[in-house]
Amino acid sequence: MDMNTVEKLLTTTRSVRKRLDLDREVPLDAVKSCLEMAIQAPTGSNSQQWRYLVITDPEKRKAIADLYSRSFKLYAKESAAAAPKLPPTDPRSQRMMKVVTSAVYLAENLHRVPMFIITLLEGRVEKADVLAQASFYGSSLPAAWSLMMALRANGLGSAWTTLHLRYEKEAAGILGIPDHYTQTCLLPVAYFKGEDFRPAKRVPVEQLTYLDSWGEKLW
Ligand SMILES: Cc1cc2nc3c(=O)[nH]c(=O)nc-3n(C[C@H](O)[C@H](O)[C@H](O)COP(=O)(O)O)c2cc1C
C-alpha cells in the first residue's frame, strides 16, 4: 500500500462545514462508488442490515435541516451552560470557538448543502443491553466512517452529525422510514473548497493506551 496516501486519508478526513461548496450539485453517481466501498465494512454476525437514504429533494432537505436547527439551539444552550469558564486567550477557548463557529455555520446553512446521506440499520435497541447496543451500532458506524473517507478521497466533504436524531421520529415521518429502522447518523455532503486539511491535535496515544492492566503504561 502507498502508506503516504493511507496516512493522509486517515489523518485528514475532517468534519467539513464552512468549506462545503453549497453551489455545486453532487451527481448521484459520484456517491455510488463511495457507498460500494463503505459497505465492505464489517457487521455483527455478518448481518448487513444497513440502508442508506440519499436526500437531494430541496423541500425534504429543508424539513430535516429545520429539525437539526431546532435541536442545535437546545444543544448550544446546554453546552454554553456546561462549558468551563476559560479566559478568551486560553488556547482551549480558541480551539473551542473554532468548532463552535463551524457548527453554528452548519446549523444555519444545512438546508443549502446539496446532499444528505442518512445511514440506517434495521432494528431498535433503546431497551437493549450493552452487548446488543454495541453490536447494533457497530454494524452501522464503521461503514459510515468508511463512507466519509471514501467521499473525502473523491473530493467530497462531509461532517458526522447526530443532532437531528433528537427528533428522529419526525425525520422518519418526513422521509417515510419504517418504525423498525434506526437512523444512526446524517452526513451532509458537498464538494469541498481547498485541499489543506491537516491532522487534528490529539492527546498522545502514550497517555491513552495501557498494557495488560488498567493504568499500566505501554509506552
Ligand atoms: C458521534 C458524533 C456526533 C457528532 N454530531 C455532530 C453534530 O450533530 N453536528 C456537528 O456539527 N458535528 C457533529 N460531530 C462532529 C464533531 O463535532 C467533530 O468530529 C469535532 O468537531 C472534531 O472535528 P474533526 O472531525 O475535524 O476532528 C459529531 C461527531 C461524532 C463522532
The ligand as a MOL file (V3000), in Angstrom:
LIG
                    3D

  0  0  0     0  0            999 V3000
M  V30 BEGIN CTAB
M  V30 COUNTS 31 33 0 0 0
M  V30 BEGIN ATOM
M  V30 1 C -20.9420 10.7650 17.4480 0
M  V30 2 C -20.6720 12.1040 16.8170 0
M  V30 3 C -21.7070 13.0200 16.7170 0
M  V30 4 C -21.4840 14.2700 16.1220 0
M  V30 5 N -22.5430 15.1330 15.9430 0
M  V30 6 C -22.3210 16.3160 15.3300 0
M  V30 7 C -23.4170 17.1720 15.0200 0
M  V30 8 O -24.5830 16.8460 15.2460 0
M  V30 9 N -23.1170 18.3480 14.4150 0
M  V30 10 C -21.8490 18.7150 14.0700 0
M  V30 11 O -21.6690 19.7990 13.5300 0
M  V30 12 N -20.8010 17.9090 14.3290 0
M  V30 13 C -21.0170 16.7220 14.9350 0
M  V30 14 N -19.9690 15.8690 15.1410 0
M  V30 15 C -18.6240 16.2580 14.6800 0
M  V30 16 C -17.7150 16.6130 15.8220 0
M  V30 17 O -18.1500 17.7890 16.4030 0
M  V30 18 C -16.3140 16.7120 15.2020 0
M  V30 19 O -15.8300 15.4200 14.9900 0
M  V30 20 C -15.3850 17.5650 16.0260 0
M  V30 21 O -15.7460 18.8960 15.7580 0
M  V30 22 C -13.9070 17.3660 15.6850 0
M  V30 23 O -13.6400 17.8040 14.3970 0
M  V30 24 P -12.8770 16.8820 13.3450 0
M  V30 25 O -13.9090 15.9040 12.8460 0
M  V30 26 O -12.4420 17.8120 12.2640 0
M  V30 27 O -11.7680 16.2140 14.0560 0
M  V30 28 C -20.1870 14.6090 15.6710 0
M  V30 29 C -19.1460 13.6670 15.7580 0
M  V30 30 C -19.3960 12.4300 16.2900 0
M  V30 31 C -18.2860 11.4060 16.3330 0
M  V30 END ATOM
M  V30 BEGIN BOND
M  V30 1 1 1 2
M  V30 2 1 2 3
M  V30 3 2 2 30
M  V30 4 2 3 4
M  V30 5 1 4 5
M  V30 6 1 4 28
M  V30 7 2 5 6
M  V30 8 1 6 7
M  V30 9 1 6 13
M  V30 10 2 7 8
M  V30 11 1 7 9
M  V30 12 1 9 10
M  V30 13 2 10 11
M  V30 14 1 10 12
M  V30 15 2 12 13
M  V30 16 1 13 14
M  V30 17 1 14 15
M  V30 18 1 14 28
M  V30 19 1 15 16
M  V30 20 1 16 17
M  V30 21 1 16 18
M  V30 22 1 18 19
M  V30 23 1 18 20
M  V30 24 1 20 21
M  V30 25 1 20 22
M  V30 26 1 22 23
M  V30 27 1 23 24
M  V30 28 2 24 25
M  V30 29 1 24 26
M  V30 30 1 24 27
M  V30 31 2 28 29
M  V30 32 1 29 30
M  V30 33 1 30 31
M  V30 END BOND
M  V30 END CTAB
M  END
